[in-house]
Amino acid sequence: MEGIAAAFKTHLARLGYSPGSQSMLPACVAEFLQYTQRPPAQIRAADITRYHAYLQQRPNRRRSGGLSEQMIYHQLYALRLLFIYWEQTGLVTASPMSGLSFSQPRHGPRAILSSDEIQQLFNSAQSLRVKAMLHLCYSCGLRRKEAVQLNIRDIHFRNCLLYVRSGKGAKRRVIPLPEKVSHDLKLYYLHERPELASAVRPTEAFLLHSQGGRISGNTLNELFKRLLDQTGLEKAMSLHSLRHSIATHLLANGLALEQVRDFLGHAHLESTQLYTHIDIKQLLL
């Protein structure tokens, strides 16, 4: 079982999963294999159904109580990835999970900003770098990690295109840039980025920190919190709220759900459908 989990971890690394996922998902697989005590070819849908029932009763090993819905979902997600991997390598001929359906974790209301509040943020941005951050996370709908990993070569100013080459689950996508967005990103690249860039430690990263290296996710969070304070917005927001906001605004303006899915880089339509549950009145606040 250790060998199976190790091979699965190597597979996840090749796909570009985060170090955290490379640790957590194989651990989920190892627990399942310990529970079933069956070789891959003998695992059936009934084994997974029983395991799901077991997870709902299993005590949490880190704190009191049972497993959260999110943790159970991660366990099942790991198994889906595992059986896809086993199909590709020939260990199984078909995934026993293909005919199974489990409820997804319930999400609380997703924080969003209205269009006017987004404009307030742009108006309050005191540097081209902060404005570029807003465009990447709102106008382009990037995840924080995607903005951090963005390189100079990923933005084609002439063609007004932005390439996300290492999205979640190694999913790639191309985002068309409105002329205004391309213009503002180019201003940062030509005028402010050279002032931040370090001759000692040159980097291909698009967003840089004050010492000239690739910016971190924590620094982006700090820049956004500082901007919220400057704007005077009292909502409890995170940088990821910009991604929720653009998705909601696009849906409210009539863009098809499938197009929003592709824009956000979701693998499944179900992920995008979460945004349709936001009360449209929130956009008018």
C-alpha positions as CSV (number, residue, x, y, z in Angstrom):
1,M,0.0,0.0,0.0
2,E,2.9,2.4,0.7
3,G,4.1,1.8,-2.8
4,I,0.7,2.6,-4.3
5,A,0.4,5.8,-2.3
6,A,4.0,6.8,-3.3
7,A,3.3,6.2,-7.0
8,F,0.1,8.2,-6.8
9,K,2.0,11.1,-5.1
10,T,4.5,11.1,-8.0
11,H,1.6,11.1,-10.4
12,L,0.1,14.2,-8.7
13,A,3.4,16.0,-8.8
14,R,3.7,15.4,-12.5
15,L,0.2,16.9,-12.9
16,G,1.2,20.0,-11.1
17,Y,-0.8,19.6,-7.8
18,S,0.3,21.7,-4.9
19,P,2.7,20.2,-2.2
20,G,-0.2,20.2,0.2
21,S,-2.4,18.1,-2.2
22,Q,0.6,15.8,-2.9
23,S,0.7,15.1,0.8
24,M,-3.0,15.0,1.7
25,L,-4.5,13.1,-1.3
26,P,-2.1,10.0,-1.1
27,A,-2.8,9.9,2.7
28,C,-6.6,9.6,1.9
29,V,-5.8,6.9,-0.6
30,A,-3.7,5.0,1.9
31,E,-6.5,5.1,4.5
32,F,-9.0,3.7,1.9
33,L,-6.7,0.9,0.9
34,Q,-6.1,0.0,4.6
35,Y,-9.9,-0.1,5.0
36,T,-10.7,-2.2,1.9
37,Q,-7.7,-4.6,2.0
38,R,-8.4,-5.3,-1.7
39,P,-6.1,-5.1,-4.8
40,P,-7.1,-2.5,-7.3
41,A,-8.9,-4.8,-9.8
42,Q,-11.1,-6.3,-7.0
43,I,-12.5,-3.0,-5.7
44,R,-16.1,-2.5,-6.5
45,A,-18.7,0.4,-6.1
46,A,-20.1,-1.3,-3.0
47,D,-16.7,-1.0,-1.3
48,I,-16.7,2.7,-1.9
49,T,-20.2,3.1,-0.7
50,R,-19.4,1.2,2.5
51,Y,-16.3,3.4,2.9
52,H,-18.4,6.5,2.5
53,A,-20.7,5.3,5.3
54,Y,-17.6,4.6,7.5
55,L,-16.2,8.1,7.0
56,Q,-19.5,9.6,8.2
57,Q,-19.0,7.7,11.5
58,R,-15.2,7.8,11.8
59,P,-14.0,10.0,14.7
60,N,-11.8,13.0,13.8
61,R,-8.2,12.1,14.9
62,R,-7.1,15.7,15.4
63,R,-10.0,17.1,17.4
64,S,-13.3,16.0,19.0
65,G,-16.2,15.0,16.9
66,G,-16.4,13.5,13.4
67,L,-15.1,14.4,10.0
68,S,-16.4,17.5,8.3
69,E,-18.2,17.4,5.0
70,Q,-15.2,19.0,3.4
71,M,-12.9,16.3,4.7
72,I,-15.2,13.5,3.5
73,Y,-15.4,15.2,0.1
74,H,-11.5,15.3,-0.1
75,Q,-11.4,11.6,0.7
76,L,-13.8,10.8,-2.2
77,Y,-12.0,13.3,-4.5
78,A,-8.7,11.5,-3.9
79,L,-10.4,8.2,-4.8
80,R,-11.7,9.6,-8.1
81,L,-8.2,10.8,-9.0
82,L,-6.8,7.4,-8.0
83,F,-9.1,5.4,-10.2
84,I,-8.5,7.7,-13.2
85,Y,-4.8,7.1,-12.6
86,W,-5.3,3.4,-12.4
87,E,-7.4,3.4,-15.6
88,Q,-4.5,5.2,-17.4
89,T,-2.0,2.7,-16.1
90,G,-4.1,-0.3,-16.8
91,L,-4.5,-1.4,-13.2
92,V,-8.3,-1.3,-13.6
93,T,-10.5,-1.4,-16.7
94,A,-13.2,0.9,-15.4
95,S,-13.6,3.2,-12.4
96,P,-16.0,1.9,-9.8
97,M,-16.7,5.5,-8.9
98,S,-18.1,6.3,-12.4
99,G,-21.7,5.4,-11.4
100,L,-21.6,6.8,-7.9
101,S,-22.9,10.2,-6.8
102,F,-22.2,11.9,-3.4
103,S,-23.5,15.2,-2.1
104,Q,-21.0,18.1,-2.2
105,P,-20.2,20.1,0.9
106,R,-22.5,23.0,1.7
107,H,-21.0,26.4,1.2
108,G,-21.9,29.5,3.1
109,P,-22.7,32.7,1.3
110,R,-19.8,33.8,-0.9
111,A,-18.6,37.3,-0.3
112,I,-18.8,39.6,-3.3
113,L,-18.3,43.3,-4.1
114,S,-20.7,45.3,-6.2
115,S,-19.5,46.9,-9.5
116,D,-19.4,50.3,-7.7
117,E,-17.2,48.9,-4.9
118,I,-14.9,47.3,-7.5
119,Q,-14.5,50.8,-9.1
120,Q,-13.7,52.2,-5.7
121,L,-10.9,49.8,-5.3
122,F,-9.4,50.7,-8.7
123,N,-9.8,54.4,-7.9
124,S,-8.0,53.9,-4.6
125,A,-5.0,51.9,-6.0
126,Q,-1.9,54.0,-5.4
127,S,0.5,52.0,-7.5
128,L,0.5,50.4,-10.9
129,R,1.4,47.1,-9.2
130,V,-1.8,47.2,-7.0
131,K,-3.9,48.0,-10.1
132,A,-2.3,45.1,-11.9
133,M,-3.2,42.8,-9.0
134,L,-6.8,44.0,-9.2
135,H,-6.9,43.3,-12.9
136,L,-5.4,39.8,-12.6
137,C,-7.7,38.7,-9.7
138,Y,-10.9,40.5,-10.8
139,S,-10.8,41.4,-14.5
140,C,-9.0,38.1,-15.4
141,G,-10.6,36.0,-12.6
142,L,-7.2,34.5,-11.5
143,R,-6.8,32.5,-8.4
144,R,-4.2,33.9,-6.0
145,K,-1.7,31.2,-6.8
146,E,-2.2,31.7,-10.6
147,A,-1.4,35.4,-10.2
148,V,1.7,34.6,-8.2
149,Q,2.9,32.1,-10.8
150,L,2.2,34.3,-13.8
151,N,5.3,35.0,-15.9
152,I,6.1,37.8,-18.3
153,R,5.8,35.5,-21.3
154,D,2.3,34.5,-20.2
155,I,0.9,38.0,-21.2
156,H,0.8,38.8,-24.9
157,F,0.0,42.6,-25.0
158,R,-0.1,42.8,-28.8
159,N,-2.7,40.0,-29.1
160,C,-4.5,41.0,-25.8
161,L,-4.2,37.5,-24.4
162,L,-3.2,36.0,-21.0
163,Y,-2.2,32.4,-20.6
164,V,-2.7,30.5,-17.4
165,R,-0.3,27.6,-17.8
166,S,-0.6,26.0,-14.4
167,G,-4.1,26.4,-13.1
168,K,-5.8,24.2,-10.5
169,G,-5.3,20.5,-11.3
170,A,-2.8,21.5,-14.0
171,K,-5.7,22.9,-16.1
172,R,-4.6,25.5,-18.7
173,R,-6.7,28.3,-20.2
174,V,-6.4,31.4,-22.3
175,I,-8.1,34.6,-21.2
176,P,-8.8,37.5,-23.7
177,L,-7.8,40.8,-22.2
178,P,-10.0,43.9,-22.7
179,E,-8.1,46.8,-24.1
180,K,-8.2,48.7,-20.8
181,V,-6.9,45.7,-18.9
182,S,-4.1,45.1,-21.3
183,H,-3.1,48.8,-21.2
184,D,-2.9,48.9,-17.4
185,L,-0.9,45.7,-17.2
186,K,1.5,47.0,-19.8
187,L,1.9,50.3,-17.9
188,Y,3.0,48.3,-14.8
189,Y,5.3,46.1,-16.9
190,L,7.0,49.0,-18.6
191,H,7.1,51.6,-15.8
192,E,6.9,50.2,-12.3
193,R,8.1,46.6,-12.6
194,P,11.6,47.7,-13.8
195,E,11.9,49.8,-10.7
196,L,11.2,46.7,-8.5
197,A,13.3,44.2,-10.6
198,S,16.6,43.2,-9.0
199,A,19.7,43.0,-11.2
200,V,21.2,40.6,-8.7
201,R,18.3,38.1,-8.8
202,P,16.5,38.5,-12.2
203,T,13.2,36.7,-12.4
204,E,10.6,36.0,-15.1
205,A,7.8,36.6,-12.7
206,F,5.3,39.3,-13.7
207,L,4.3,40.5,-10.2
208,L,7.3,41.3,-8.0
209,H,7.8,42.1,-4.3
210,S,9.7,45.2,-3.1
211,Q,13.0,43.3,-3.1
212,G,12.7,42.3,-6.8
213,G,11.7,38.6,-6.5
214,R,8.4,36.8,-7.3
215,I,5.7,38.1,-5.1
216,S,4.1,35.7,-2.6
217,G,0.5,35.0,-1.9
218,N,0.8,36.5,1.6
219,T,2.1,39.7,0.2
220,L,-0.8,39.9,-2.3
221,N,-3.2,39.4,0.7
222,E,-1.5,42.3,2.6
223,L,-1.7,44.6,-0.5
224,F,-5.4,43.8,-0.8
225,K,-6.2,44.3,2.9
226,R,-4.3,47.7,2.8
227,L,-6.3,48.7,-0.3
228,L,-9.6,47.8,1.5
229,D,-8.6,50.0,4.4
230,Q,-7.7,52.9,2.1
231,T,-11.0,52.5,0.3
232,G,-13.0,52.4,3.5
233,L,-15.0,49.3,2.6
234,E,-16.2,47.6,5.8
235,K,-17.1,44.2,4.2
236,A,-15.2,41.1,5.3
237,M,-13.4,40.4,2.0
238,S,-10.4,38.3,0.9
239,L,-8.5,38.5,-2.3
240,H,-10.5,35.5,-3.5
241,S,-13.6,37.7,-3.2
242,L,-12.5,39.4,-6.4
243,R,-12.8,36.1,-8.3
244,H,-16.3,35.5,-6.8
245,S,-17.2,39.0,-7.8
246,I,-16.2,38.8,-11.5
247,A,-18.0,35.5,-11.8
248,T,-21.2,36.9,-10.3
249,H,-21.0,40.0,-12.4
250,L,-20.5,38.0,-15.6
251,L,-23.5,35.8,-14.9
252,A,-25.6,38.8,-13.9
253,N,-24.8,40.4,-17.3
254,G,-26.0,37.4,-19.2
255,L,-22.8,35.4,-19.9
256,A,-23.6,31.7,-20.2
257,L,-22.6,29.4,-17.3
258,E,-20.4,27.3,-19.6
259,Q,-18.5,30.4,-20.7
260,V,-18.0,31.5,-17.1
261,R,-16.8,28.0,-16.3
262,D,-14.1,28.2,-19.0
263,F,-13.2,31.8,-17.9
264,L,-12.6,30.7,-14.3
265,G,-10.8,27.4,-15.3
266,H,-13.3,25.1,-13.5
267,A,-13.1,21.5,-14.5
268,H,-16.7,20.9,-13.7
269,L,-19.9,22.9,-14.3
270,E,-20.9,22.1,-10.7
271,S,-18.1,24.3,-9.4
272,T,-19.4,27.3,-11.4
273,Q,-23.0,26.7,-10.4
274,L,-22.1,27.7,-6.8
275,Y,-22.0,31.3,-8.1
276,T,-25.6,31.2,-9.3
277,H,-26.9,30.9,-5.7
278,I,-25.8,34.4,-4.8
279,D,-28.6,36.8,-4.3
280,I,-28.6,39.3,-7.2
281,K,-29.6,42.0,-4.8
282,Q,-26.1,41.9,-3.4
283,L,-24.8,43.4,-6.6
284,L,-27.0,46.5,-6.1
285,L,-25.8,47.4,-2.6
